[in-house]
Amino acid sequence: MTDFDQDGPGMGEGLFGIPDSPEAAVAVIAVPWEATASYGRGTANGPRAIEAASQQVDLFDLEYGPIWKQGISWFEASGDIEAWNREASALALPIIEAGGVGEEPERMKDAAKVDLLAHRRDVAVCDAAMEILDQGRIPSVLGGDHSSPLGLLRAVGKRHPGIGVLHIDAHADLRGAYLGFQSSHASIMRSALQTPGIGPIVGVGYRDLGESEVALIEREKERIHAFTDADIAWQLAQGTSWASVVEQIIAPLPEMVHISFDIDGLDPSLCPNTGTPVPGGLGFRDVCVLLRAIAERRRVISFDLCEVAPAAENEWDANVGARILYKLAGCTLMSRAR
């Protein structure tokens, strides 16, 4: 990168304008997937929109320094995830519009095909993540809807048994299936619970949950630690500092952590076009404090960023997503320096 001007305008085709390198510390697997998106759509366009918006991010981060020097590059998974998504979306949309599979045999068969295509995606992502880990690099997934990182979770569960998951999201994503799809974006953390090697899940910002999800959290309180938006707001209103809440969030996490970041965990003014926006949520500075604390106290092995759905008329969602992606990379690199 000797000819790279870190303070110049982003002119390259890579993330943040940084030249792609097979030795980049952070390897980003694009997963443009939205087959089971059940409300707003467009998150399959997230990876490329974030790449475009990332070109105007200044690369010296005030918390993590010159992140760019260690490299952030795309990593191609095997198989054609975009084509699988198109095929799965064509099968899934009529089911979604009908309100679910129901008892219709043809819909059941199509839902099973969607899940099969999602399985192919997960195998491809898992294989890519294992290859990245074998290289001593940091694997990450840029979705796509929140079902996108399951293959990555399988890889880090194999490589680092007991790894914890910090899950930032408006939703718990603990449904066994949704609308008849076991591969639903609403089921990713339920799938994580069933993934060998995955340890405790610490959820932050939950504010839109089903009754069955609340019951599961209560039954699995040794495994699932939920810091709901309502509980956080109540603590802050009683005078508890955000720094103290952050310490509570970190406490149940083991030494090694995967960060799973659904953009709708943020206040929706920061991501108005995400598929399922919910009032409330974390501010950008709240997230920065949380990530910095994680970087100082735990070792982040991998991360994902999902549900960024850019609007045609502006790039605000992608702009915020690009900055969250850079912060996640910086947090992970700082934690590795520990």
SERO-4910 file (N, C-alpha, C, O; in steps of 0.05 Angstrom, whole numbers):
BEGIN
 pado doro    nc1    nc2    nc3   cac1   cac2   cac3    cc1    cc2    cc3    oc1    oc2    oc3
  Met    A     16    -24      0      0      0      0     17     25      0      9     46     10
  Thr    A     41     24    -11     60     46     -9     50     71    -24     56     93    -17
  Asp    A     33     67    -45     23     90    -61     -5     98    -52    -17    115    -65
  Phe    A    -15     87    -31    -42     92    -22    -43    118     -5    -28    120     14
  Asp    A    -60    136    -12    -63    161      3    -87    158     22   -110    160     13
  Gln    A    -81    153     47   -102    148     66   -119    173     71   -142    170     81
  Asp    A   -109    197     65   -125    221     69   -137    232     44   -150    253     44
  Gly    A   -134    218     22   -145    226     -3   -174    216     -7   -183    201     10
  Pro    A   -187    224    -28   -214    213    -33   -213    184    -40   -194    174    -52
  Gly    A   -234    170    -31   -236    141    -38   -241    138    -68   -263    145    -77
  Met    A   -222    126    -82   -225    123   -111   -224     94   -119   -229     88   -143
  Gly    A   -218     76   -101   -216     48   -108   -243     34   -109   -263     46   -102
  Glu    A   -242      9   -116   -266     -7   -117   -269    -24    -92   -290    -36    -87
  Gly    A   -249    -24    -75   -250    -40    -51   -264    -25    -28   -271     -2    -31
  Leu    A   -269    -39     -6   -281    -26     17   -263     -3     27   -239     -6     30
  Phe    A   -275     20     32   -262     44     42   -240     54     24   -223     70     32
  Gly    A   -241     45     -1   -220     53    -20   -193     41    -15   -174     47    -28
  Ile    A   -192     22      4   -167      8     11   -161    -13    -11   -179    -29    -17
  Pro    A   -137    -14    -22   -131    -35    -41   -135    -62    -30   -127    -68     -7
  Asp    A   -149    -79    -45   -153   -107    -37   -126   -121    -34   -108   -117    -50
  Ser    A   -124   -138    -13   -100   -153     -9   -106   -180      3   -123   -181     22
  Pro    A    -94   -201     -6    -99   -228      6    -88   -230     34    -93   -249     48
  Glu    A    -73   -210     42    -61   -210     69    -76   -191     88    -68   -188    111
  Ala    A    -98   -179     79   -114   -161     96   -122   -175    121   -131   -198    120
  Ala    A   -120   -162    144   -127   -174    170   -156   -181    172   -164   -202    184
  Val    A   -173   -164    160   -202   -169    161   -212   -177    134   -209   -162    114
  Ala    A   -224   -200    132   -235   -211    107   -265   -210    109   -277   -222    127
  Val    A   -278   -196     90   -307   -192     90   -320   -209     69   -315   -207     45
  Ile    A   -338   -226     78   -353   -243     60   -380   -230     54   -396   -227     73
  Ala    A   -385   -222     30   -410   -209     22   -431   -231     19   -427   -251      6
  Val    A   -454   -227     33   -476   -247     31   -502   -231     23   -518   -224     41
  Pro    A   -506   -226     -2   -529   -210    -11   -554   -227    -12   -563   -236    -33
  Trp    A   -566   -230     11   -588   -249     15   -612   -235     29   -608   -221     48
  Glu    A   -636   -240     18   -660   -229     31   -685   -246     25   -707   -236     25
  Ala    A   -680   -272     20   -702   -289     11   -726   -288     29   -749   -286     20
  Thr    A   -722   -289     55   -745   -291     74   -752   -264     87   -767   -264    106
  Ala    A   -740   -242     77   -747   -216     88   -777   -212     86   -789   -213     65
  Ser    A   -790   -207    109   -819   -209    111   -833   -182    113   -858   -182    114
  Tyr    A   -819   -160    114   -832   -134    115   -819   -116     93   -826   -120     69
  Gly    A   -800    -99     99   -786    -84     79   -764   -101     67   -753   -118     80
  Arg    A   -758    -97     41   -738   -112     28   -716    -92     17   -719    -68     19
  Gly    A   -695   -103      7   -673    -87     -4   -646    -93      9   -626    -82      0
  Thr    A   -646   -109     30   -621   -114     45   -601   -130     28   -577   -129     35
  Ala    A   -610   -144      7   -590   -157    -10   -572   -137    -24   -550   -144    -34
  Asn    A   -581   -112    -26   -565    -91    -38   -545    -78    -18   -530    -61    -26
  Gly    A   -547    -87      7   -531    -75     28   -501    -76     23   -488    -55     25
  Pro    A   -489    -99     17   -460   -100     14   -448    -80     -6   -429    -66      0
  Arg    A   -460    -79    -29   -449    -61    -50   -454    -32    -43   -438    -15    -49
  Ala    A   -477    -26    -31   -483      1    -23   -464     11     -1   -455     34     -2
  Ile    A   -457     -7     17   -438      0     38   -410      4     26   -396     22     34
  Glu    A   -403    -13      7   -377     -9     -6   -376     19    -19   -356     33    -16
  Ala    A   -397     27    -33   -397     53    -46   -396     76    -25   -380     95    -29
  Ala    A   -412     74     -4   -412     95     16   -386     96     32   -378    117     42
  Ser    A   -372     73     34   -348     72     50   -325     88     38   -306     94     51
  Gln    A   -328     96     12   -306    110     -1   -302    138     11   -280    149      9
  Gln    A   -322    149     25   -318    176     36   -315    175     67   -318    196     80
  Val    A   -309    152     78   -303    150    107   -273    157    111   -256    146     99
  Asp    A   -268    177    129   -240    183    136   -228    160    151   -241    148    169
  Leu    A   -204    152    144   -193    127    153   -177    127    179   -170    106    189
  Phe    A   -172    151    190   -160    151    217   -182    152    237   -196    173    240
  Asp    A   -187    130    251   -209    129    270   -199    140    297   -178    133    307
  Leu    A   -216    157    310   -207    170    334   -205    151    358   -192    158    378
  Glu    A   -218    127    356   -215    108    377   -195     86    371   -180     77    389
  Tyr    A   -193     78    346   -177     55    339   -153     62    321   -137     44    315
  Gly    A   -150     87    314   -127     95    298   -129     87    269   -151     85    258
  Pro    A   -106     82    255   -106     76    227   -113     47    221    -96     31    214
  Ile    A   -139     41    224   -149     14    220   -140      4    192   -133    -20    189
  Trp    A   -140     21    172   -136     14    145   -109      0    141   -106    -16    122
  Lys    A    -89      6    158    -62     -4    153    -62    -35    155    -45    -48    142
  Gln    A    -80    -47    171    -80    -76    173    -97    -89    151    -96   -113    148
  Gly    A   -112    -73    137   -126    -83    113   -154    -93    119   -159   -107    138
  Ile    A   -173    -86    101   -200    -96    101   -207   -102     72   -208    -84     55
  Ser    A   -211   -128     66   -215   -136     38   -239   -155     36   -246   -169     54
  Trp    A   -250   -155     12   -271   -175      5   -258   -203      4   -235   -206     -3
  Phe    A   -275   -223     10   -266   -251      7   -290   -265     -7   -312   -265      3
  Glu    A   -284   -277    -29   -305   -290    -45   -311   -318    -35   -293   -335    -33
  Ala    A   -336   -323    -27   -345   -350    -20   -350   -366    -46   -355   -354    -67
  Ser    A   -347   -392    -44   -353   -409    -67   -383   -409    -72   -399   -403    -54
  Gly    A   -391   -416    -96   -419   -416   -103   -429   -388   -110   -415   -369   -106
  Asp    A   -453   -387   -121   -465   -362   -130   -487   -354   -111   -511   -361   -116
  Ile    A   -480   -340    -90   -500   -333    -69   -521   -315    -81   -545   -317    -74
  Glu    A   -514   -297    -99   -534   -279   -111   -554   -295   -127   -578   -289   -125
  Ala    A   -545   -314   -142   -564   -331   -157   -582   -347   -139   -606   -350   -144
  Trp    A   -570   -359   -118   -586   -374    -99   -607   -356    -86   -630   -364    -81
  Asn    A   -600   -331    -80   -619   -312    -68   -642   -306    -87   -665   -305    -79
  Arg    A   -636   -302   -112   -657   -296   -132   -676   -320   -134   -701   -316   -134
  Glu    A   -665   -344   -134   -682   -368   -136   -699   -371   -111   -723   -377   -112
  Ala    A   -686   -368    -88   -701   -371    -63   -722   -349    -59   -743   -354    -49
  Ser    A   -715   -324    -67   -734   -302    -65   -759   -307    -82   -782   -302    -73
  Ala    A   -755   -317   -106   -778   -323   -124   -796   -344   -111   -821   -342   -115
  Leu    A   -785   -363    -97   -801   -383    -83   -814   -372    -58   -837   -379    -51
  Ala    A   -800   -355    -44   -809   -346    -17   -830   -324    -19   -848   -323     -2
  Leu    A   -828   -306    -38   -846   -283    -39   -876   -290    -39   -891   -278    -25
  Pro    A   -884   -309    -56   -913   -317    -55   -922   -327    -28   -944   -323    -20
  Ile    A   -904   -341    -14   -910   -352     12   -913   -329     32   -931   -329     48
  Ile    A   -895   -310     31   -895   -287     49   -921   -271     44   -934   -262     63
  Glu    A   -928   -266     18   -952   -251     12   -977   -265     20   -998   -252     25
  Ala    A   -976   -292     22   -999   -307     31  -1001   -309     61  -1020   -320     72
  Gly    A   -981   -298     75   -982   -299    105   -970   -324    117   -974   -329    140
  Gly    A   -955   -339    100   -942   -363    111   -949   -388     96   -965   -387     77
  Val    A   -936   -409    104   -940   -435     90   -968   -446     94   -980   -456     75
  Gly    A   -978   -445    119  -1004   -457    125  -1003   -487    120   -984   -500    126
  Glu    A  -1025   -497    110  -1028   -526    105  -1026   -532     75  -1032   -555     67
  Glu    A  -1017   -513     59  -1016   -517     30   -991   -533     23   -969   -524     27
  Pro    A   -995   -557     12   -972   -575      5   -952   -562    -13   -927   -565    -10
  Glu    A   -961   -547    -33   -943   -535    -52   -925   -514    -39   -901   -511    -45
  Arg    A   -937   -499    -21   -922   -478     -6   -902   -492     12   -879   -482     15
  Met    A   -909   -514     25   -891   -529     42   -866   -538     26   -844   -536     35
  Lys    A   -872   -547      2   -850   -557    -15   -832   -534    -23   -807   -537    -23
  Asp    A   -843   -511    -30   -827   -488    -38   -811   -477    -14   -789   -468    -17
  Ala    A   -823   -477     10   -809   -468     34   -785   -486     39   -764   -476     48
  Ala    A   -788   -512     35   -766   -531     39   -744   -525     19   -720   -528     25
  Lys    A   -751   -517     -6   -731   -510    -26   -715   -485    -18   -691   -483    -21
  Val    A   -730   -466     -6   -717   -441      4   -697   -448     25   -674   -438     25
  Asp    A   -705   -466     44   -686   -474     65   -662   -489     54   -640   -486     65
  Leu    A   -666   -504     33   -644   -519     21   -624   -500      8   -600   -503     10
  Leu    A   -635   -479     -6   -617   -459    -18   -602   -444      4   -578   -437      0
  Ala    A   -616   -438     26   -602   -424     48   -580   -442     60   -559   -432     68
  His    A   -585   -469     60   -565   -487     70   -540   -486     52   -517   -487     62
  Arg    A   -544   -485     26   -521   -483      7   -505   -457     13   -480   -457     14
  Arg    A   -520   -435     18   -506   -410     25   -490   -414     50   -467   -405     52
  Asp    A   -502   -427     71   -488   -430     97   -463   -447     94   -442   -441    106
  Val    A   -464   -468     77   -440   -485     73   -418   -468     59   -395   -470     67
  Ala    A   -426   -452     39   -406   -436     25   -393   -416     44   -369   -411     43
  Val    A   -410   -403     61   -399   -383     80   -382   -396    101   -361   -385    109
  Cys    A   -390   -419    111   -375   -434    131   -347   -442    120   -327   -438    133
  Asp    A   -347   -452     95   -322   -460     83   -303   -436     79   -279   -437     84
  Ala    A   -315   -413     71   -299   -389     68   -288   -379     94   -264   -372     96
  Ala    A   -304   -380    115   -295   -371    141   -274   -389    153   -254   -379    165
  Met    A   -276   -415    148   -255   -433    158   -229   -428    144   -208   -429    156
  Glu    A   -230   -422    118   -206   -415    103   -193   -390    114   -169   -388    116
  Ile    A   -209   -370    120   -199   -345    131   -186   -350    158   -165   -339    164
  Leu    A   -199   -366    175   -188   -372    201   -162   -387    198   -143   -383    214
  Asp    A   -160   -405    179   -135   -420    175   -113   -402    167    -89   -408    172
  Gln    A   -119   -379    155    -99   -359    147    -91   -341    169    -74   -323    166
  Gly    A   -104   -344    193    -98   -327    215   -111   -299    213   -102   -280    226
  Arg    A   -131   -297    196   -145   -272    192   -172   -271    206   -181   -291    217
  Ile    A   -186   -249    204   -211   -245    218   -234   -248    198   -236   -232    179
  Pro    A   -251   -268    202   -273   -271    183   -297   -254    192   -303   -251    215
  Ser    A   -311   -242    172   -335   -227    178   -354   -230    155   -347   -237    132
  Val    A   -380   -225    161   -401   -227    140   -415   -200    139   -421   -188    159
  Leu    A   -419   -191    114   -434   -167    109   -459   -175     94   -458   -182     70
  Gly    A   -482   -175    108   -507   -183     96   -521   -161     81   -511   -138     81
  Gly    A   -542   -167     69   -560   -189     72   -576   -187     97   -570   -172    116
  Asp    A   -598   -203     97   -615   -204    121   -600   -219    143   -578   -229    138
  His    A   -612   -220    166   -597   -230    189   -594   -260    190   -582   -271    208
  Ser    A   -605   -274    170   -599   -303    168   -572   -307    156   -561   -330    156
  Ser    A   -560   -286    144   -535   -289    128   -511   -301    143   -496   -316    131
  Pro    A   -507   -295    169   -482   -303    181   -482   -331    194   -464   -338    208
  Leu    A   -503   -348    189   -503   -374    203   -479   -391    196   -468   -404    214
  Gly    A   -470   -390    171   -446   -406    164   -422   -396    179   -405   -413    187
  Leu    A   -419   -370    183   -397   -359    199   -398   -369    228   -378   -376    239
  Leu    A   -422   -369    239   -425   -378    267   -417   -408    269   -405   -416    289
  Arg    A   -424   -423    249   -416   -451    250   -386   -454    249   -375   -472    263
  Ala    A   -373   -438    233   -344   -439    231   -330   -432    258   -313   -446    267
  Val    A   -338   -410    270   -325   -401    294   -332   -419    318   -317   -422    337
  Gly    A   -356   -431    317   -364   -451    337   -346   -475    336   -338   -486    357
  Lys    A   -339   -484    312   -320   -506    308   -292   -499    318   -279   -515    332
  Arg    A   -283   -476    311   -255   -468    316   -251   -459    345   -230   -462    356
  His    A   -272   -447    357   -269   -435    384   -293   -444    401   -310   -427    407
  Pro    A   -295   -469    408   -318   -478    424   -322   -462    449   -303   -455    463
  Gly    A   -347   -455    454   -354   -438    477   -355   -409    471   -362   -393    488
  Ile    A   -350   -401    446   -350   -373    439   -377   -360    444   -398   -372    439
  Gly    A   -377   -336    455   -402   -322    461   -410   -305    438   -394   -298    421
  Val    A   -435   -297    438   -446   -279    417   -457   -254    430   -475   -255    446
  Leu    A   -446   -231    422   -458   -206    429   -477   -199    406   -469   -194    384
  His    A   -503   -198    412   -524   -195    392   -537   -168    396   -553   -164    414
  Ile    A   -532   -149    378   -544   -122    378   -567   -122    358   -562   -126    334
  Asp    A   -591   -117    368   -615   -121    351   -640   -110    364   -641   -109    389
  Ala    A   -659   -102    348   -685    -95    358   -701   -120    365   -721   -119    380
  His    A   -694   -142    353   -709   -167    355   -691   -189    366   -667   -189    363
  Ala    A   -703   -208    380   -688   -230    392   -680   -251    372   -661   -266    376
  Asp    A   -696   -253    350   -690   -273    329   -688   -302    340   -671   -317    332
  Leu    A   -707   -308    358   -707   -334    371   -730   -352    363   -736   -372    376
  Arg    A   -743   -346    341   -766   -362    332   -755   -388    319   -735   -388    305
  Gly    A   -769   -410    324   -761   -435    313   -762   -435    283   -746   -447    269
  Ala    A   -782   -420    272   -786   -416    244   -805   -392    242   -819   -385    261
  Tyr    A   -806   -379    218   -824   -357    214   -835   -358    186   -820   -360    167
  Leu    A   -862   -357    185   -876   -360    160   -871   -387    146   -876   -390    122
  Gly    A   -860   -406    161   -855   -432    151   -826   -436    142   -819   -458    133
  Phe    A   -809   -416    145   -781   -418    137   -763   -422    162   -763   -405    180
  Gln    A   -750   -445    163   -731   -449    185   -706   -432    182   -692   -427    202
  Ser    A   -700   -423    158   -677   -407    152   -683   -377    154   -668   -360    144
  Ser    A   -705   -370    167   -714   -342    168   -694   -324    183   -679   -333    200
  His    A   -695   -299    175   -679   -278    190   -689   -276    219   -674   -266    236
  Ala    A   -713   -284    224   -724   -283    251   -716   -307    268   -725   -310    291
  Ser    A   -699   -325    257   -692   -349    271   -662   -352    275   -653   -373    285
  Ile    A   -646   -332    268   -617   -336    268   -606   -342    296   -588   -359    298
  Met    A   -616   -330    317   -605   -335    344   -616   -362    355   -602   -375    371
  Arg    A   -639   -370    346   -649   -398    353   -630   -418    340   -623   -438    352
  Ser    A   -622   -413    315   -603   -430    301   -576   -430    315   -563   -450    317
  Ala    A   -568   -406    324   -542   -404    338   -542   -421    364   -523   -434    370
  Leu    A   -565   -421    378   -567   -437    402   -563   -466    397   -552   -481    413
  Gln    A   -571   -475    373   -569   -503    365   -543   -509    350   -539   -532    342
  Thr    A   -525   -490    348   -500   -493    333   -478   -503    352   -472   -489    372
  Pro    A   -466   -526    346   -444   -536    364   -422   -515    368   -413   -502    349
  Gly    A   -414   -512    393   -392   -493    399   -401   -465    406   -384   -450    417
  Ile    A   -425   -458    401   -435   -431    408   -443   -430    437   -460   -446    445
  Gly    A   -432   -412    452   -438   -409    480   -460   -390    486   -480   -390    472
  Pro    A   -457   -373    506   -478   -355    514   -484   -333    493   -466   -325    478
  Ile    A   -509   -325    492   -517   -303    474   -525   -279    492   -542   -282    509
  Val    A   -513   -256    487   -520   -232    502   -533   -213    483   -520   -202    465
  Gly    A   -559   -209    487   -574   -192    469   -577   -164    480   -582   -160    504
  Val    A   -573   -144    462   -574   -116    471   -593   -101    452   -590   -101    428
  Gly    A   -613    -87    464   -631    -70    449   -657    -82    440   -672    -70    426
  Tyr    A   -662   -107    449   -687   -120    442   -711   -103    450   -712    -93    472
  Arg    A   -730    -99    431   -754    -84    438   -778    -93    422   -799    -80    425
  Asp    A   -776   -113    407   -799   -124    392   -797   -154    391   -783   -166    375
  Leu    A   -811   -167    410   -808   -196    414   -835   -210    414   -856   -198    421
  Gly    A   -835   -235    405   -858   -252    408   -859   -264    436   -839   -267    449
  Glu    A   -883   -272    444   -887   -284    471   -870   -309    474   -860   -314    495
  Ser    A   -869   -325    453   -853   -350    454   -824   -344    458   -809   -360    471
  Glu    A   -814   -322    446   -786   -314    450   -780   -306    478   -760   -313    490
  Val    A   -799   -291    490   -796   -282    518   -795   -307    536   -779   -308    554
  Ala    A   -812   -327    530   -813   -351    546   -786   -367    543   -776   -378    563
  Leu    A   -775   -367    519   -750   -381    515   -727   -368    530   -711   -381    542
  Ile    A   -727   -341    529   -706   -326    544   -708   -333    574   -688   -336    587
  Glu    A   -732   -335    584   -736   -341    612   -727   -370    618   -714   -375    639
  Arg    A   -733   -388    600   -725   -416    605   -694   -420    603   -683   -436    616
  Glu    A   -682   -404    585   -654   -408    579   -637   -385    591   -617   -377    579
  Lys    A   -645   -376    615   -631   -352    626   -602   -357    632   -587   -337    635
  Glu    A   -593   -382    634   -564   -387    637   -549   -384    611   -525   -381    611
  Arg    A   -564   -386    589   -551   -385    562   -557   -359    548   -540   -349    532
  Ile    A   -581   -347    552   -589   -323    539   -591   -300    559   -606   -303    579
  His    A   -576   -279    555   -576   -256    573   -587   -232    557   -573   -222    540
  Ala    A   -611   -224    563   -624   -203    547   -624   -176    562   -634   -174    584
  Phe    A   -612   -156    549   -613   -129    559   -632   -114    540   -623   -102    520
  Thr    A   -657   -114    547   -677   -102    530   -675    -72    530   -664    -60    548
  Asp    A   -686    -60    509   -686    -31    507   -701    -19    531   -693      2    541
  Ala    A   -723    -31    539   -739    -21    561   -723    -22    587   -723     -3    603
  Asp    A   -709    -44    592   -693    -47    616   -670    -26    616   -664    -14    637
  Ile    A   -657    -23    593   -635     -4    592   -646     25    597   -633     40    612
  Ala    A   -668     31    585   -680     58    588   -687     63    618   -683     85    628
  Trp    A   -697     42    631   -705     45    659   -680     50    677   -680     67    694
  Gln    A   -659     35    671   -634     39    687   -623     67    683   -615     80    702
  Leu    A   -623     76    658   -612    103    653   -629    124    666   -619    144    676
  Ala    A   -656    120    666   -674    139    678   -670    140    708   -675    161    721
  Gln    A   -660    118    720   -655    117    749   -628    128    757   -621    128    780
  Gly    A   -613    137    737   -587    149    742   -563    131    738   -540    140    742
  Thr    A   -568    106    729   -546     88    723   -532     99    698   -545    106    679
  Ser    A   -506     99    698   -491    109    674   -491     87    652   -494     64    658
  Trp    A   -488     96    627   -485     77    605   -460     60    609   -460     37    602
  Ala    A   -439     72    620   -415     56    625   -420     33    644   -410     11    640
  Ser    A   -437     37    664   -444     16    683   -461     -6    669   -458    -30    674
  Val    A   -480      3    652   -496    -16    637   -478    -33    618   -482    -57    616
  Val    A   -459    -20    606   -440    -34    588   -425    -56    604   -421    -78    594
  Glu    A   -417    -50    628   -403    -70    645   -422    -94    650   -413   -117    649
  Gln    A   -447    -89    654   -466   -111    658   -469   -128    633   -471   -152    635
  Ile    A   -469   -115    610   -471   -129    585   -447   -147    580   -450   -170    571
  Ile    A   -424   -137    586   -399   -152    580   -396   -176    600   -385   -196    592
  Ala    A   -405   -173    624   -400   -193    645   -406   -222    637   -390   -239    643
  Pro    A   -429   -228    624   -435   -256    617   -420   -267    594   -421   -291    588
  Leu    A   -405   -250    579   -391   -259    555   -365   -273    563   -351   -264    580
  Pro    A   -359   -296    550   -333   -309    554   -311   -293    541   -316   -272    529
  Glu    A   -287   -303    544   -264   -288    533   -266   -284    503   -259   -262    493
  Met    A   -275   -304    488   -277   -301    459   -306   -296    451   -324   -308    460
  Val    A   -309   -276    432   -335   -265    426   -338   -262    395   -319   -255    381
  His    A   -362   -268    386   -371   -260    359   -391   -238    363   -409   -240    380
  Ile    A   -389   -216    347   -408   -194    348   -427   -197    324   -418   -196    301
  Ser    A   -453   -199    330   -473   -201    309   -490   -175    310   -505   -171    329
  Phe    A   -487   -158    290   -498   -131    291   -520   -128    270   -514   -127    246
  Asp    A   -545   -128    279   -567   -121    261   -570    -91    263   -573    -80    284
  Ile    A   -570    -77    240   -570    -48    240   -595    -37    253   -595    -14    262
  Asp    A   -617    -53    254   -641    -42    267   -639    -42    298   -658    -34    312
  Gly    A   -616    -51    308   -611    -47    337   -607    -17    343   -610     -9    366
  Leu    A   -600     -2    322   -597     27    325   -624     42    325   -644     31    317
  Asp    A   -624     66    335   -647     84    332   -653     85    302   -635     90    286
  Pro    A   -679     82    294   -685     81    266   -680    107    250   -681    107    226
  Ser    A   -675    129    264   -666    153    250   -640    148    236   -633    162    217
  Leu    A   -625    129    245   -599    122    234   -601    101    212   -582     97    196
  Cys    A   -624     87    210   -627     66    190   -657     64    182   -669     42    186
  Pro    A   -669     85    172   -698     85    167   -707     65    146   -731     58    146
  Asn    A   -689     55    129   -698     37    108   -693      8    113   -697     -9     96
  Thr    A   -683      2    138   -679    -26    144   -706    -41    144   -727    -29    146
  Gly    A   -705    -67    141   -729    -83    135   -750    -81    157   -774    -81    151
  Thr    A   -742    -80    182   -762    -80    204   -753    -60    225   -745    -67    247
  Pro    A   -755    -34    219   -747    -13    238   -767    -12    262   -791    -16    259
  Val    A   -756     -6    286   -771     -5    310   -763     20    326   -739     25    329
  Pro    A   -782     36    335   -774     60    351   -758     52    375   -760     30    386
  Gly    A   -740     70    384   -722     65    406   -695     57    396   -688     64    373
  Gly    A   -680     42    412   -654     32    402   -630     48    411   -633     69    424
  Leu    A   -607     39    403   -582     51    412   -574     74    393   -580     74    370
  Gly    A   -561     94    405   -549    115    389   -522    107    379   -510     87    389
  Phe    A   -511    122    360   -485    115    349   -464    116    370   -447     98    372
  Arg    A   -465    136    387   -444    139    408   -447    116    429   -427    107    440
  Asp    A   -472    107    434   -476     85    452   -461     60    442   -447     46    457
  Val    A   -464     55    416   -450     32    404   -420     35    405   -406     16    410
  Cys    A   -410     59    400   -381     64    401   -370     57    428   -349     45    431
  Val    A   -384     66    449   -375     60    476   -375     30    482   -356     19    493
  Leu    A   -396     17    473   -399    -12    478   -376    -27    463   -364    -45    475
  Leu    A   -372    -21    438   -351    -35    423   -323    -30    434   -307    -48    435
  Arg    A   -318     -5    443   -292      0    454   -287    -15    480   -266    -26    485
  Ala    A   -308    -18    496   -306    -33    521   -302    -63    515   -286    -76    529
  Ile    A   -315    -73    495   -311   -101    487   -282   -105    478   -269   -124    485
  Ala    A   -272    -86    462   -245    -88    452   -224    -89    474   -204   -102    471
  Glu    A   -230    -75    496   -211    -73    518   -213    -97    537   -194   -102    553
  Arg    A   -235   -112    537   -240   -132    557   -243   -161    546   -241   -180    561
  Arg    A   -248   -163    520   -252   -190    508   -236   -192    482   -225   -172    473
  Arg    A   -236   -216    471   -222   -220    445   -244   -226    425   -258   -247    426
  Val    A   -247   -208    406   -267   -212    385   -255   -228    362   -235   -221    350
  Ile    A   -268   -251    357   -258   -270    337   -269   -263    309   -255   -267    289
  Ser    A   -294   -254    308   -308   -250    283   -332   -232    287   -339   -226    310
  Phe    A   -344   -223    265   -367   -206    268   -384   -206    243   -375   -215    221
  Asp    A   -409   -198    245   -425   -194    222   -441   -168    225   -447   -159    247
  Leu    A   -448   -157    202   -466   -133    201   -487   -139    180   -481   -145    157
  Cys    A   -512   -137    188   -534   -145    171   -557   -124    171   -558   -106    187
  Glu    A   -575   -128    152   -601   -113    150   -598    -84    142   -616    -68    146
  Val    A   -575    -77    130   -573    -50    118   -587    -51     91   -578    -65     73
  Ala    A   -608    -35     89   -624    -35     64   -624     -6     53   -640     10     62
  Pro    A   -606      0     34   -604     27     24   -629     36      8   -641     19     -5
  Ala    A   -635     61     10   -657     72     -6   -646     83    -33   -623     91    -34
  Ala    A   -663     83    -53   -654     91    -79   -648    121    -80   -630    130    -94
  Glu    A   -662    137    -63   -659    166    -65   -636    177    -48   -628    200    -53
  Asn    A   -625    162    -29   -602    172    -14   -586    148     -2   -595    125     -3
  Glu    A   -563    155      8   -545    134     18   -542    134     48   -523    124     59
  Trp    A   -561    147     62   -558    150     91   -553    123    105   -535    121    121
  Asp    A   -570    103    100   -568     77    113   -540     65    108   -527     54    126
  Ala    A   -532     67     82   -506     55     75   -483     71     88   -462     60     95
  Asn    A   -487     97     90   -467    114    103   -463    106    132   -440    102    141
  Val    A   -484    103    146   -483     94    174   -471     65    175   -454     59    192
  Gly    A   -481     48    158   -471     21    157   -441     19    152   -427      3    165
  Ala    A   -431     36    135   -402     36    129   -386     44    154   -365     32    160
  Arg    A   -396     63    169   -382     71    194   -384     50    215   -365     46    230
  Ile    A   -407     36    217   -409     14    237   -389     -8    229   -376    -20    246
  Leu    A   -387    -14    203   -369    -35    194   -340    -28    201   -325    -45    210
  Tyr    A   -333     -3    197   -305      6    204   -300      4    234   -279     -4    242
  Lys    A   -320     11    250   -318      9    279   -315    -20    288   -300    -27    306
  Leu    A   -331    -38    275   -329    -66    282   -301    -77    275   -290    -93    291
  Ala    A   -290    -69    253   -263    -78    245   -243    -67    266   -225    -81    274
  Gly    A   -246    -42    273   -227    -30    293   -229    -44    320   -209    -49    333
  Cys    A   -254    -49    329   -258    -63    354   -245    -90    354   -231    -98    373
  Thr    A   -248   -104    332   -237   -131    330   -207   -131    330   -194   -147    344
  Leu    A   -195   -112    315   -166   -110    313   -154   -102    340   -133   -113    348
  Met    A   -167    -83    354   -157    -75    380   -158    -98    400   -140   -103    416
  Ser    A   -180   -113    399   -182   -136    418   -161   -157    412   -152   -170    430
  Arg    A   -154   -160    387   -133   -180    379   -106   -171    389    -89   -187    396
  Ala    A   -102   -144    390    -77   -134    400    -73   -140    430    -51   -140    440
  Arg    A    -96   -144    444    -93   -152    473    -77   -177    476    -74   -187    499
***
